[in-house]
Amino acid sequence: MPPFAFISLSSQNPNPINLNMENRIKSDQSHTAIVVGSGIAGLLSAHVLSKYFYQVILLERDQLPDGPHFRQGVPQGFYGHALVTGGHRILERFFPGLDNELARLGGQAGDAQEDGLYYFRKGWLPQFESKLRSRASSRVQLEWLILKRVRTLENVNILEGHRVTDLIYDKETNNVVGVHVKDGSEKDSMVKTLLADLVVDASGRTSHAESWLHSLGFTRPEQTVVRSGLRYASRRYIQTKEKRNWHLIAIVGPAHNPRNGAIYPEEHHRWVVCLSGIGNELQANDNEGFEAFARKLESPLVYEAFRDAQPISNVQCFRATENRWRHYESMPHFPQRFIVIGDAACSFNPLFAQGMSVSAIAAATLEKCLESHQRRQGLDDLTGFAKCFQKRLSRDFRTPWVLATSEDQRHAEAGNSRLNWPMALMYWYADRVLECALVNRQVCQASQEVVQMVSPLSSLAKPRIFLRVIWHGLKRRYGLQTPLPVTDVKEEMACD
């Protein structure tokens, strides 16, 4: 394995560099990729890049844990996560046997529709076999299993406690050719230069890519931001032993009661109970207030499920619930050999627990783009790769973005994000799909395939779905169909 391409510099950051190509690392180090950040997006990126680059260097500012433990750099790790079917399939392809290991740890396998109980504003979705299966896991457990596998890759080197300060840019060729880093464990550590053929920013919500590019003379990317103002709280419990007809339950409240609750199963027979709402009802370490909030949900089922369960943590709160899409794909000028992936490019309200699966899909897109570029012109010349990847990635974001923001747009603070008419029409149609899914299995199956990220959002516009949705809306509008009350929907589920 080749040594790192470090060149020590003074403790002061140098001015932006125009590098001559003779200063580049040559011979066996000419195919090096750097990944910034070792969250799930970073780990999966390193896994993919290891197939195409002679050396991959993974930079992480934290010291990584020696097991499935929470760490400061991933505050969202404490909260509920769900690995949807699309993400689960990709991870099993990347790491064969991962599902079996999750099963040995007690992660429950389940069908997304048959083993899930979902209340959305007006009623319960039907339960039936959808053949959309996945495996329950906490984020920290899944991240640990992935980290263990990435550590076994001979050409991946993980540098812990290293913080990237800026990019190294060759203005003449418009190439990013490396990064400056500092050892985070040393207060006055020297800045070091690390050269590479491709730099991947997977540093999450706190990414500095926007500032790095701006300091090099690039315009800042446009951003779309939707802030719901939701406050999010979680607490972990040991699962009770009562028989239930669900593995996961989620309640999304109507306009008159904008309180949401969900119970996600985890390994070792644990639950994580997640609540969210407007205002200050939910507070960290307020265990009594947490239960009081749960009693006010539109359905009592969530509270009744965990009421007698043994808690194993205090209440933890999370306020970074905004949805933020940095449109790197739309920048008029973008450097070569630098890409932004995961939450660093687009982050979502954690209420919808999509992050792990979106990272998996993004890594699969990275793999496809590398394979395509290698086939067309080889990886010695990465001209055009970055722009192509960011555009492909933006298409991956569309479905989870609409799923998250269609609900968040209802809340008070969402007015900070203007809706153009295509998005307004999309949100309107998403509402009609949901109303129809309450009573129509075909529409419910199609919508669940979108939620589980095995079908694109556009699949809901297929004639067999579109006609059912519109016909259902017309019958509702002209009083030809009486809405089913909640009790009838639940009886129908039991009889089907």
Stockholm file with secondary structure:
# STOCKHOLM 1.0

chainA/1-496         MPPFAFISLSSQNPNPINLNMENRIKSDQSHTAIVVGSGIAGLLSAHVLSKYFYQVILLERDQLPDGPHFRQGVPQGFYGHALVTGGHRILERFFPGLDNELARLGGQAGDAQEDGLYYFRKGWLPQFESKLRSRASSRVQLEWLILKRVRTLENVNILEGHRVTDLIYDKETNNVVGVHVKDGSEKDSMVKTLLADLVVDASGRTSHAESWLHSLGFTRPEQTVVRSGLRYASRRYIQTKEKRNWHLIAIVGPAHNPRNGAIYPEEHHRWVVCLSGIGNELQANDNEGFEAFARKLESPLVYEAFRDAQPISNVQCFRATENRWRHYESMPHFPQRFIVIGDAACSFNPLFAQGMSVSAIAAATLEKCLESHQRRQGLDDLTGFAKCFQKRLSRDFRTPWVLATSEDQRHAEAGNSRLNWPMALMYWYADRVLECALVNRQVCQASQEVVQMVSPLSSLAKPRIFLRVIWHGLKRRYGLQTPLPVTDVKEEMACD
#=GR chainA/1-496 SS CCCCCEEECCSSCCCCCCCCGGGSCCGGGSSEEEEECCSHHHHHHHHHHTTTCSEEEEEESSCCCSSSCCCTTCGGGGSCCCCCHHHHHHHHHHSTTHHHHHHHTTCCEEETTTSEEEEESSCBCCCCCCCCEEECCCHHHHHHHHHHHHHTCTTEEEEETEEEEEEEEETTTTEEEEEEEEETTSTTCCCEEEECSEEEECCGGGCCHHHHHHHTTCCCCCEEEECCCEEEEEEEEECCCSCCSCSEEEEECCTTSCEEEEEEEETTTEEEEEEEEESSSCCTTCHHHHHHHHHTSSSSHHHHHHTTSEECSCCEEECCCCEEEECGGGCSSCCBTEEECGGGTEECCGGGCCHHHHHHHHHHHHHHHHHHHHHHHCSSCCTTHHHHHHHHHHHHHHHHHHHHHHHHTTSGGGGGSCCCHHHHHHHHHHHHHHHHHTTCHHHHHHHHHHHTTSSCGGGGGSHHHHHHHHHHHHHHHTTSSCCCCHHHHHHHHHHC
#=GC SS_cons         CCCCCEEECCSSCCCCCCCCGGGSCCGGGSSEEEEECCSHHHHHHHHHHTTTCSEEEEEESSCCCSSSCCCTTCGGGGSCCCCCHHHHHHHHHHSTTHHHHHHHTTCCEEETTTSEEEEESSCBCCCCCCCCEEECCCHHHHHHHHHHHHHTCTTEEEEETEEEEEEEEETTTTEEEEEEEEETTSTTCCCEEEECSEEEECCGGGCCHHHHHHHTTCCCCCEEEECCCEEEEEEEEECCCSCCSCSEEEEECCTTSCEEEEEEEETTTEEEEEEEEESSSCCTTCHHHHHHHHHTSSSSHHHHHHTTSEECSCCEEECCCCEEEECGGGCSSCCBTEEECGGGTEECCGGGCCHHHHHHHHHHHHHHHHHHHHHHHCSSCCTTHHHHHHHHHHHHHHHHHHHHHHHHTTSGGGGGSCCCHHHHHHHHHHHHHHHHHTTCHHHHHHHHHHHTTSSCGGGGGSHHHHHHHHHHHHHHHTTSSCCCCHHHHHHHHHHC
//
